[in-house]
Amino acid sequence: MTSFDFQPRTRVIFGAGSIQRLGELAASLGASRVLLVADPGIVAAGHPQTAIRLLTAAGIESLLFDQVAENPTTDHVNAGLEFVQGRGVDLIIGLGGGSSLDCARGINFLLTNGGQMADYWGVGKASKPMLPFISIPTTAGTGSEAQSYALIADPVTHQKMACGDPKAAAAIALLDPELTLTQPAQVTAVTGMDAIVHALETLVATKRNPISEVFSQRAWQLLSRNYPLVLSEPNNPEARAGMLLGAHFAGAAIENSMLGAAHACANPLTARFDVTHGAAVGLMLPAVIRFNALQQASLYETVGGAEHVTRQVEDLMEQATLPARLSEYGISENDVPQLAEDAAKQWTAQFNPRPVELNDFVGLYQSVL
């Protein structure tokens, strides 16, 4: 069996209504003044206001930075740093989707260790302690609350920098499925598909191990069962709970395994054609599974076999009414060479179970044109 080093760093609290414990949990970390990081959509849903009320009741002051956008760049992190610097915060709370959580973690890097985000591109480059971090997801998607990485894009090149450090892991992940009820239908669809791809890519990545496989398989069970339900019954509390927990398990699988070629293909689609990340990875995954299975079909036996799981993903994409062809986004054969060149530079490509060369990326894109 593959050897592994498993060191959980995050206390995980799961359950409907668990947001009500926020004040108590922040106080347990010694907080007196908190930076709360969110985005305008989360503010419109009222979640930061609830958090501030709970923190205030516990005697904790809150500073709200809500200028986070999808796929945060160094500009968003720098704006957050400018907002909070010198204001004496002793705890950071990320509230929202993966973008809010990534931005909060990025601000933590710079506030405590200085420099620029590019200085932390890689693993373990923070030399000083970081502030304690509470991660509260409001989408069932990235599983960022289970990870120690901030994914921050360069605003010029659109290259996503994965900045990881054990010190960046959340002290507490607070998983309240009631918070996900405010997701618009399209957000539910694309974030849920992102989590599904996480479960299946981590299952076969070259860094997988017995621990990550447990997370991947349980994530797939929860997500594949509950995804159709949240699409058709958006207020179903059990389905929402299953999606949130499944997304968290998939995020934990990423932390202990890695991703693969579907993510490598998806990032250029987002950067160059503004394809939403969850839609992009879902579109590419069936082609990647078939590509991998040509050499290693046995990798997918625990989820029913490569062709079976491929058809399941395609069916789920159809149920979510997510496009299954690049041409539906206005992408043509002429765009493929540049997309393939970009994909070959993505860091997740190196963990795909079947080695992927430039020509392979050309073939993957062409197969879904």
C-alpha positions as CSV (number, residue, x, y, z in Angstrom):
1,M,0.0,0.0,0.0
2,T,1.0,3.6,-0.6
3,S,2.6,5.3,2.4
4,F,1.2,8.5,3.7
5,D,1.5,11.2,6.3
6,F,-1.9,12.3,7.5
7,Q,-2.1,15.3,9.9
8,P,-5.5,16.9,10.3
9,R,-5.1,20.6,11.2
10,T,-8.7,21.7,11.1
11,R,-11.6,21.3,13.6
12,V,-14.7,20.5,11.5
13,I,-18.1,21.4,12.9
14,F,-21.1,20.3,10.7
15,G,-24.8,20.7,11.2
16,A,-27.8,22.8,10.4
17,G,-27.8,26.0,12.4
18,S,-24.2,25.6,13.5
19,I,-23.5,29.2,12.4
20,Q,-25.1,30.2,15.7
21,R,-21.9,29.0,17.4
22,L,-19.7,31.5,15.6
23,G,-19.3,33.9,18.5
24,E,-18.4,31.1,20.9
25,L,-15.9,29.6,18.5
26,A,-14.2,32.9,17.7
27,A,-13.8,33.6,21.4
28,S,-12.3,30.1,21.9
29,L,-9.5,31.3,19.6
30,G,-8.9,34.4,21.7
31,A,-10.4,36.8,19.2
32,S,-11.2,40.4,20.1
33,R,-11.2,42.0,16.6
34,V,-12.0,40.0,13.5
35,L,-11.5,40.6,9.7
36,L,-14.5,39.1,7.9
37,V,-14.0,38.5,4.2
38,A,-17.0,38.0,1.9
39,D,-18.2,39.1,-1.5
40,P,-21.1,41.4,-2.5
41,G,-23.4,38.5,-3.3
42,I,-22.9,37.0,0.2
43,V,-23.7,40.5,1.7
44,A,-26.9,40.6,-0.4
45,A,-27.9,37.2,1.1
46,G,-27.4,38.6,4.6
47,H,-24.8,36.1,5.8
48,P,-22.1,38.6,7.0
49,Q,-24.7,40.6,8.9
50,T,-25.6,37.4,10.8
51,A,-22.0,36.7,11.5
52,I,-21.4,40.2,12.7
53,R,-24.4,40.0,15.0
54,L,-23.2,36.8,16.5
55,L,-19.6,38.1,17.0
56,T,-20.9,41.3,18.6
57,A,-23.0,39.3,21.1
58,A,-19.7,37.6,22.1
59,G,-18.0,40.9,22.6
60,I,-15.9,40.7,19.4
61,E,-15.5,43.6,17.0
62,S,-15.8,42.9,13.2
63,L,-14.3,44.6,10.2
64,L,-16.0,43.6,6.9
65,F,-14.1,43.5,3.7
66,D,-16.6,42.6,0.9
67,Q,-14.8,43.4,-2.3
68,V,-14.0,39.9,-3.4
69,A,-14.8,38.7,-7.0
70,E,-15.0,35.3,-8.5
71,N,-11.5,33.9,-9.2
72,P,-9.7,36.4,-6.9
73,T,-6.6,38.1,-8.1
74,T,-3.7,39.7,-6.4
75,D,-5.6,43.0,-6.7
76,H,-8.3,41.7,-4.4
77,V,-5.9,40.4,-1.9
78,N,-3.9,43.7,-1.9
79,A,-7.1,45.7,-1.5
80,G,-8.0,43.5,1.5
81,L,-4.6,44.0,3.0
82,E,-4.8,47.8,2.6
83,F,-8.2,47.7,4.3
84,V,-7.1,45.8,7.3
85,Q,-3.4,46.7,7.8
86,G,-2.7,48.4,11.1
87,R,-6.2,47.8,12.5
88,G,-5.1,45.1,15.0
89,V,-7.1,42.1,13.9
90,D,-6.4,38.8,15.7
91,L,-8.6,36.5,13.7
92,I,-9.7,36.1,10.1
93,I,-13.0,34.7,9.0
94,G,-13.7,33.7,5.4
95,L,-17.4,33.5,4.6
96,G,-18.7,32.5,1.2
97,G,-17.6,30.5,-1.8
98,G,-14.1,29.4,-2.6
99,S,-13.2,32.9,-3.8
100,S,-13.9,34.5,-0.4
101,L,-12.0,31.7,1.4
102,D,-9.1,32.0,-1.0
103,C,-8.9,35.8,-0.7
104,A,-9.1,35.6,3.1
105,R,-6.2,33.1,3.2
106,G,-4.2,35.3,0.8
107,I,-4.7,38.3,3.0
108,N,-3.5,36.3,6.0
109,F,-0.3,35.4,4.1
110,L,0.5,39.1,3.4
111,L,-0.7,40.5,6.7
112,T,1.5,38.2,8.8
113,N,4.4,37.5,6.5
114,G,4.7,40.5,4.2
115,G,5.7,40.6,0.5
116,Q,3.5,39.7,-2.4
117,M,1.4,36.6,-3.2
118,A,3.9,35.4,-5.8
119,D,6.4,35.0,-2.9
120,Y,4.2,32.2,-1.5
121,W,3.6,30.4,-4.8
122,G,4.4,26.8,-3.9
123,V,4.4,25.1,-0.6
124,G,5.7,26.1,2.9
125,K,7.0,29.5,2.1
126,A,5.5,31.4,5.1
127,S,8.3,31.8,7.6
128,K,6.2,33.5,10.4
129,P,3.0,32.4,12.2
130,M,-0.3,33.3,10.6
131,L,-3.5,34.5,12.3
132,P,-6.0,31.8,13.2
133,F,-8.6,31.4,10.5
134,I,-12.3,30.3,10.6
135,S,-13.6,29.1,7.2
136,I,-17.4,29.1,6.6
137,P,-18.5,27.9,3.2
138,T,-21.8,29.1,1.8
139,T,-21.5,26.9,-1.4
140,A,-21.0,23.2,-1.8
141,G,-18.2,23.4,-4.2
142,T,-14.5,24.0,-3.8
143,G,-14.0,22.4,-0.3
144,S,-11.5,25.2,0.3
145,E,-12.3,25.1,4.0
146,A,-10.5,21.7,4.1
147,Q,-7.3,22.9,2.4
148,S,-4.2,24.9,3.2
149,Y,-3.9,26.6,-0.2
150,A,-4.9,30.0,-1.4
151,L,-5.6,30.0,-5.2
152,I,-4.9,33.5,-6.3
153,A,-4.7,34.6,-10.0
154,D,-2.2,37.0,-11.6
155,P,-4.5,39.8,-13.1
156,V,-2.3,40.1,-16.1
157,T,-1.4,36.6,-17.1
158,H,-4.5,35.0,-15.4
159,Q,-2.2,32.3,-14.1
160,K,-3.5,30.8,-10.9
161,M,-0.9,30.7,-8.2
162,A,-1.4,27.9,-5.6
163,C,0.1,29.2,-2.4
164,G,0.1,26.5,0.2
165,D,1.4,26.3,3.8
166,P,0.3,24.2,6.8
167,K,0.0,27.5,8.8
168,A,-2.7,28.6,6.3
169,A,-5.1,25.8,7.2
170,A,-8.3,26.8,8.9
171,A,-8.3,26.4,12.7
172,I,-12.1,25.8,12.4
173,A,-14.3,24.8,9.4
174,L,-17.9,25.6,10.2
175,L,-20.2,23.7,7.9
176,D,-23.8,24.9,8.1
177,P,-25.9,23.5,5.2
178,E,-28.6,26.2,5.9
179,L,-26.2,28.8,4.6
180,T,-26.2,27.1,1.2
181,L,-30.0,27.5,0.7
182,T,-29.4,31.1,-0.6
183,Q,-27.4,29.9,-3.6
184,P,-28.9,30.8,-7.0
185,A,-29.8,27.7,-9.1
186,Q,-26.9,28.3,-11.5
187,V,-24.4,28.6,-8.6
188,T,-25.7,25.4,-7.1
189,A,-25.2,23.7,-10.5
190,V,-21.6,24.9,-11.2
191,T,-20.3,24.6,-7.7
192,G,-21.8,21.2,-7.2
193,M,-20.2,20.0,-10.5
194,D,-16.8,21.4,-9.3
195,A,-17.1,19.2,-6.2
196,I,-18.0,16.2,-8.3
197,V,-14.9,16.7,-10.4
198,H,-12.8,17.0,-7.3
199,A,-14.0,13.7,-6.0
200,L,-13.2,11.9,-9.2
201,E,-9.9,13.5,-10.0
202,T,-8.5,13.1,-6.5
203,L,-9.5,9.4,-6.7
204,V,-7.0,8.7,-9.4
205,A,-4.3,11.4,-9.1
206,T,-0.7,10.2,-8.8
207,K,-0.5,11.5,-5.2
208,R,-3.6,9.5,-4.0
209,N,-3.2,7.3,-0.9
210,P,-5.5,5.2,1.3
211,I,-6.6,8.3,3.3
212,S,-7.4,10.4,0.2
213,E,-9.2,7.5,-1.4
214,V,-11.6,7.2,1.6
215,F,-12.5,10.9,1.2
216,S,-12.8,10.7,-2.6
217,Q,-15.1,7.7,-2.6
218,R,-17.4,9.0,0.2
219,A,-17.5,12.4,-1.5
220,W,-18.6,10.8,-4.8
221,Q,-21.3,8.8,-3.0
222,L,-22.7,11.9,-1.3
223,L,-22.4,14.2,-4.3
224,S,-23.7,11.8,-7.1
225,R,-26.7,11.0,-4.9
226,N,-27.6,14.5,-3.8
227,Y,-26.7,16.6,-6.9
228,P,-29.8,15.7,-8.9
229,L,-31.9,16.4,-5.7
230,V,-30.6,19.9,-5.1
231,L,-31.2,20.7,-8.8
232,S,-34.8,19.6,-8.7
233,E,-35.5,20.3,-5.0
234,P,-33.3,23.3,-4.0
235,N,-34.9,23.7,-0.6
236,N,-34.4,20.0,0.4
237,P,-32.4,20.2,3.6
238,E,-31.0,16.7,3.5
239,A,-29.8,17.1,-0.1
240,R,-28.1,20.4,0.8
241,A,-26.4,18.8,3.8
242,G,-25.2,15.9,1.7
243,M,-23.8,18.3,-0.9
244,L,-22.0,20.4,1.6
245,L,-20.5,17.4,3.4
246,G,-19.6,15.8,0.1
247,A,-17.9,18.9,-1.1
248,H,-15.9,19.1,2.2
249,F,-14.8,15.5,1.8
250,A,-13.7,16.2,-1.8
251,G,-11.7,19.2,-0.5
252,A,-10.1,17.0,2.1
253,A,-9.2,14.6,-0.7
254,I,-7.5,17.4,-2.6
255,E,-5.5,18.3,0.5
256,N,-4.3,14.7,0.7
257,S,-4.1,13.8,-3.0
258,M,-4.2,16.2,-5.9
259,L,-6.1,17.0,-9.1
260,G,-5.5,16.3,-12.7
261,A,-5.9,17.1,-16.4
262,A,-9.6,18.2,-16.2
263,H,-8.5,21.1,-14.0
264,A,-5.5,21.8,-16.2
265,C,-7.8,22.0,-19.2
266,A,-10.5,24.1,-17.4
267,N,-8.3,26.9,-16.1
268,P,-7.5,28.3,-19.6
269,L,-11.2,28.1,-20.5
270,T,-11.9,30.3,-17.5
271,A,-9.0,32.7,-18.2
272,R,-9.6,33.2,-21.9
273,F,-13.3,32.6,-22.4
274,D,-14.7,33.4,-19.0
275,V,-16.2,29.9,-18.7
276,T,-17.3,29.4,-15.1
277,H,-14.9,27.1,-13.4
278,G,-17.4,24.4,-12.4
279,A,-18.9,24.3,-15.9
280,A,-15.4,24.1,-17.4
281,V,-14.1,21.1,-15.3
282,G,-17.4,19.3,-15.8
283,L,-17.2,19.7,-19.5
284,M,-13.7,18.4,-19.7
285,L,-13.9,15.5,-17.2
286,P,-15.6,12.8,-19.4
287,A,-12.9,13.3,-22.0
288,V,-10.2,13.0,-19.4
289,I,-11.6,9.9,-17.8
290,R,-11.8,8.2,-21.2
291,F,-8.2,9.4,-21.9
292,N,-6.9,8.0,-18.6
293,A,-8.9,4.7,-19.0
294,L,-7.1,3.9,-22.3
295,Q,-4.1,3.0,-20.2
296,Q,-5.4,2.6,-16.6
297,A,-9.1,1.6,-16.7
298,S,-8.8,-0.2,-13.4
299,L,-8.4,3.2,-11.6
300,Y,-12.2,3.7,-11.7
301,E,-13.3,0.3,-10.5
302,T,-14.4,1.6,-7.1
303,V,-16.9,3.9,-8.8
304,G,-18.4,1.4,-11.2
305,G,-15.8,1.5,-14.0
306,A,-14.5,4.2,-16.3
307,E,-17.3,4.1,-18.9
308,H,-20.1,3.9,-16.2
309,V,-18.8,6.9,-14.2
310,T,-18.2,8.8,-17.4
311,R,-21.9,8.4,-18.4
312,Q,-22.9,9.4,-14.9
313,V,-21.0,12.6,-15.2
314,E,-22.5,13.3,-18.6
315,D,-26.0,12.6,-17.3
316,L,-25.4,15.0,-14.3
317,M,-24.1,17.7,-16.7
318,E,-27.3,17.3,-18.8
319,Q,-29.6,17.4,-15.7
320,A,-27.8,20.7,-14.7
321,T,-28.3,22.0,-18.3
322,L,-24.5,22.8,-18.4
323,P,-23.0,22.9,-21.9
324,A,-21.2,19.7,-23.0
325,R,-19.4,21.3,-26.0
326,L,-16.8,24.0,-26.3
327,S,-18.6,25.4,-29.4
328,E,-21.4,26.4,-27.1
329,Y,-19.1,29.0,-25.6
330,G,-18.0,30.3,-29.0
331,I,-14.7,28.3,-28.9
332,S,-13.5,27.0,-32.3
333,E,-10.7,24.8,-33.7
334,N,-8.5,27.9,-34.1
335,D,-8.5,28.4,-30.4
336,V,-7.3,24.9,-29.5
337,P,-3.5,25.4,-29.9
338,Q,-3.4,28.3,-27.5
339,L,-5.7,26.5,-25.0
340,A,-3.5,23.4,-25.2
341,E,-0.4,25.4,-24.7
342,D,-1.9,27.1,-21.6
343,A,-3.2,23.8,-20.2
344,A,0.3,22.1,-20.5
345,K,1.6,24.8,-18.1
346,Q,-1.0,24.2,-15.4
347,W,0.4,22.6,-12.2
348,T,-2.3,20.0,-11.8
349,A,-1.4,18.4,-15.1
350,Q,1.6,16.7,-13.5
351,F,-0.6,14.7,-11.2
352,N,-2.8,13.2,-13.8
353,P,-2.5,9.4,-13.7
354,R,-1.7,9.2,-17.4
355,P,1.1,11.6,-18.5
356,V,-0.3,14.4,-20.6
357,E,1.7,16.1,-23.3
358,L,0.9,19.1,-25.4
359,N,-0.6,17.0,-28.2
360,D,-2.7,15.2,-25.7
361,F,-4.3,18.4,-24.6
362,V,-5.0,19.3,-28.2
363,G,-6.8,16.0,-28.5
364,L,-8.8,16.5,-25.3
365,Y,-10.0,19.9,-26.4
366,Q,-10.8,18.6,-29.9
367,S,-12.8,15.8,-28.5
368,V,-15.3,18.2,-26.9
369,L,-15.4,20.9,-29.5
